[in-house]
Amino acid sequence: MARRSNQSDPELLRKKLSELIENFTNELKLNDLRGKVLKLVPAFHLLRDLGSSLITEEIPAAIDRVIFYLKKYPERIIKGDELMVVSGISDWPRRVRELRVQQGWAIISGVTAKEMAEAEESGDMEIEGRSLSKIKTDEYVLLNGERDKQAADRWFQANTIRKLKGVSVQDKILKYLRANVGSPVTGEELRYVANNRSEWARRVRELRTEEGWPVATRTSGWPELAIGTYVLEEDRQAPAHDRTIPDDVRVKVLERDQHSCQKCGWNHKQLNPSDPRRLLELHHKVHHAQGGENTEANLITLCNVHHDAIHAGKLSVEDFLIKQ
């Protein structure tokens, strides 16, 4: 069993450690390798104790010391070595995973950030002046200090889905998103569902850009979302002709239209469970069947209610053409 670090008076621990190191001078003169190693073991333990004791509050559990430290520096890039020091244990990465996946703290790792960037899922998002693609694999960021209290329930859900046999990574991710329609989930959760396969971010992107599932991110049309967060806005696929709109065109149209429905002005800030308007969609002014293209000039932003109304023949597209 791993040794738990012992929180104590930092100065007392420093003195003990200093004494051990000072006495180690004599060991260096001897030709006994194992003797030297055994003499250093207490020093390693003391060093861990000293690190965990830097947090002066009485926090006996390593996992609690890790989140305490991260909460002191939200939206800052924290090195893994820092978490090793304050946790006082060697198994600190597992505690970080538990905080992310099981307890719902929005901690993004450098590994996940890199995979998001490679799949072009992070756009030009930056933290401390560094793009997500530049965050190192052994670095972490607490995106906000609020814990997602529903994460524990979702963890059991994610754990069940990730164990499914004969199911592709993309289908596992979709199953998880469909089980949480309208609720933000993190990239770390999706990576967990995908059994930590590095392709997870690319599969999420394909769900949106090729399969037509309305998976929103901060960079793909919902700027209010936190970095590294995904939302399946509605449990339905877009019609086949709407699935080929490139992300960069989609974003430009949404920005031009100020992320609002051009009929009623609805946007994500007005989300309300009792309101049937749940997402923004792009409508082709000239339909594909009539030679319409996926260009900014041929696309307009509508809420799902008014988009459906046009396709049902209840509204005329000319209403929106006039406004444009």
Secondary structure by P-SEA (a helix, b strand, c coil): cbbbbbbccaaaaaaaaaaaaaacccccccccaaaaaaaaaaaaaaaaaaaaaccccccccaaaaaaaaaaacccccccaaaaaaaacccaaaaaaaaaccccccccccaaaaaaaaaaccccccccccccccccccccccccccccccaaaaaaaaaaaaaacccccaaaaaaaaaaacccccccaaaaaaaaccccaaaaaaaaacccccccccccccccccccccccccccccccccccccccaaaaaaaaaaacccccccccccccccccccccbbbbbbccccccccccccccbbbbcaaaaaaaaaccccaaaaaaac
